[in-house]
Amino acid sequence: MKNRIIAIFLQEYFITKRSLEVIFDLFIYSTITIVLFGFVAKYLAGTNVAAAYYLVIGLLLWEVVRVTQYSITVAVMWNVWSRNLSNMFVSPLSAAEYFIALMITSSLKSALVVIILSIIIYFVSGFDVLRIGFVNVLLDFINLSIFAWAMGIVITGLIFRFGTRIQALSWGLILLFQPLSATFFPITILPKPLQILSFFIPITHVFESARRNYLNPTTDWGSFFLALALNTVYFIASCLLFYYMFKKSRQTGQFARNEG
């Protein structure tokens, strides 16, 4: 098991190192976005410092979700595009081992991206992400990563079942959660029906807690465990859905057609 997971690590390393698309999407795109939002936040700080900080912290934390989910699904798509997916799953490699490796590598990538972006935003606009507290940043990272893992697993299952015609979901579906989880603004801005829906999205509680931590860096354990409980439900449901989609994909022959 250990050697098979390490093999996926190496595959991810070489894909990331040699793919201009991955480098651009994970690093260059994120850098351009954070610099732009950094200047916008600096401008807003002249009239509303809190709103400017909400914008910056929301974007930085959102990158954990985006990069983690993107890394999982696009890693799978690279194997589809290179017609290597069938080869991987006729080997002793199990789906569980495959996703364990992808979850670890995706979180390492997002951690690296967020560290780089935090340094950039500090010099661009003077905002320090650690203002909300190091422990809070770490706890937020955990919940955001679990949510992104769940979304990555769901999207992979959908692609396995319905084919590459829906491959745009690999980088587009997660954006639906950005307004619903109140990434850049308090949840009270949303209409009442959407506020109710938003409550059941784990990362909403992460962003809300991060905004409260701007004024009070004391760890909000209630929000952390609520997000963790919701994430547990999401993650278990995503695994069950994936195995159902994976099984159906093989039964219908769609799994083999994905590489056609």
N, C-alpha and C positions, 0 to 999 in steps of 0.2 A: 504493500500500500504506500509506504513512504517513498519508494523509488518512483512509483507511478505519479504521485503528486509532484515530486521534484521535476519529473519530465514535463509536466504541464507548466511548472514555473519557468523552465528553460524555454519552452515554446513561446510563452508570453513575453519573455525577455527579448527574444530575437524578433518577434513580431513588432513589439514596441520600438525596438532599436532601429529596425530597418524600414518601418512604414512611415512615410511622410504624412499620410492621412491621420494616423493615430497620434503622432507627435503634434500635428497641428490642432486636432480636436481636443487633446488633453492638456496641452501646455500653451501653445500660441493663442488659441481661441480664448482660453481662460485668462491669459495675461492681458490680451487686448480688452476683454470685457471688464476686468478689475481696474485697469487704468482708466477706462472711460467712466465707470461708475465712481471711481475714486475722485475724479475731477468734479463730477456731478455732486457727490457728497460734500466736497470741499465748498462748493458754491452754496449748497443748502445750509451748511453749518453757519453761514452768515446770518440766517434768520431762525433756523430751528436745528440745534445741534443734535437733539434726540432723534429727529427724523432722518438726519444724515447718517447717524450711527446705525439706525435700524436698517437703512439701505445697505450699508457696508456689511454688517454682520449677517444680514439675510443672504446676501450674495455669496459670501464666503462659505456659509454653512450649506447653501444650496449646491455649491460645487462638490461637496462631499457626496450628495445624492446623485448628481449628474455624472460625475466621473466614475463612481463606483458602479452604477447601473450600466453606463455606456461600456465600461471595460468588460463586464461580463457578457453582454449580448453581442458586442462587436467581436469579441474573442471567438464566440461560437460562429458568427457569420464568416470570419476569416477561414475557418475550417470548411464551411459550406462552399464559399467562393473558390477555395483551392481544391475542392472535391476530396477532402481528407476526413470528413466527418464519419463516414462509414468505416474507414480504416481504424479510427479511434475506438469505435464502439464494438468492433469485432475482436479487439484486443482484450486482455483481462481488466482493462480500465472500466470501473463502474461509473454510473452517472453521479453517485454521491461523491466519489473521489474527484471526479472532474469538477464539480461545483465547489467542493471544499478548496481546491487549488485556486479556482477563479475568484472565490470570495476573498481569500487571503491576498492574492496579487492585486485585485481591484482596490482593496482597502489600503494597501501599501501605496498604490499610485495616487489615490485621492489624498492620503496623508501628505505625500510629497508635494502635490499640487497646492494644497491649502497652506502648507508652510511657506512655499515660495510666494504665493499670493499675499499672505499675511505680511511678509517682509516688504513686498512691493507697495501694498496699500498704506503701510506705515510711512514710507518715504514720499508717497504721492500726496496723501491727505492728512497724515499725522494720526490716523486712527489705530489704536492698539487693540487687537482682538482679545488679548489676555486681560483686558479691562473687566470682562465678565467672569474671570477666574479660570485658572488652568484646569482645575477639577471639572468645572462646568463645561469647558471646551471638550475635554476628554469624554465626559458622559454624553454630551450632544453628539459627538463623533460616533459613539457606539450605536446610539439609536438611529441616527441617520444612515449608518452603514447597513444595519439589519433591514431597514425599510428598503434600501436600494438593492440589497441582495434578493429580497422577496420579489421586487419588481423585475429584476433581471431574470430570475427563474421563471416567472410567469410569461414574460415576453419570449424567452427561449422556447418554452412549451408551445406557445401560439405559433411561432415560426416553424417549429418541427411539425405541427399539425396541419397548418394551412399553407406552408411553403414560403418561398422568398418573395412572393408578390406583396407580402405585408412586412418586408424587411425594414421599411421606414420606421416601424414601431421601435426599432433598436435604439434610435436616438430621438424619436418624437413623442412617444406615448407619455414619458415621464413629465413632459411639460404641462400636461393637464393638471398635475398636482401642484404646480407652482402657485396659481391664484387660489386654489381651494385650500391650501395649507397656510395661507396668509404669510407668505415668505417675507415680504417687504413691508408689511403694514399690520396693525393690530387686527385681530379677528373680528372686532366690533365693526369694522368697515364693511364687512360682507353683509348681504341681506340675511334676514333671520333663517330662512330655509337652508342657505348655504353654510351658515354658522353651525347648524345642527349636523350637517354632513361633515363639515370640517372637523368637528369634535372627534369623529371616529377615524380620522387620519392621524397616524402616530406622530408624524413630523410636525403637525400643527403645534403640538405641545412643546416640541423642541424650540421652535421659533418664538413662541409666546414666552417661554421661560428665558430664552436668550435676551429678549427685549427687557424683561423685568430685571435681569441681571445687570443691565446697563446702569441702573440706579442702585441695585443691591446685589452684590456678587455672592451672597449666601446661596448655597446649593438648594434648589427647590426639588427635594426628593420626591414629593408627591407627583409632580409633573414627570419626573424621570421614570418612576415606576409605572405610571399610567401609560406613558409612551412605550415602555418596555413590554407591558402586558398586551397592548394593542399590536405591537410588533411581533410578539410571539404568536398571536392568532394569525396575523398576515403571513408570517413565515411558514407556519405549519400548513396553512391553506395553499400557499404557493407551491410547496413541495408536493402536496396531494394532487393539485391541478396539473403540475408538470408531469408526474408519473402517469396520470390519466391521458394527457395529450401525447406523451411519448409512446405509450402503449397503442393508442389509436393510430398514431403516425405509422407505426410499424405494421399494424394490421391492414391498413388501407394501402400501404406501399408508398405513402407520401414521403416517408423518411428517405427512401432511395431516390425518389424523384426530385428531392430538394437539390441534389447534386447534378441533375441532368441539364 
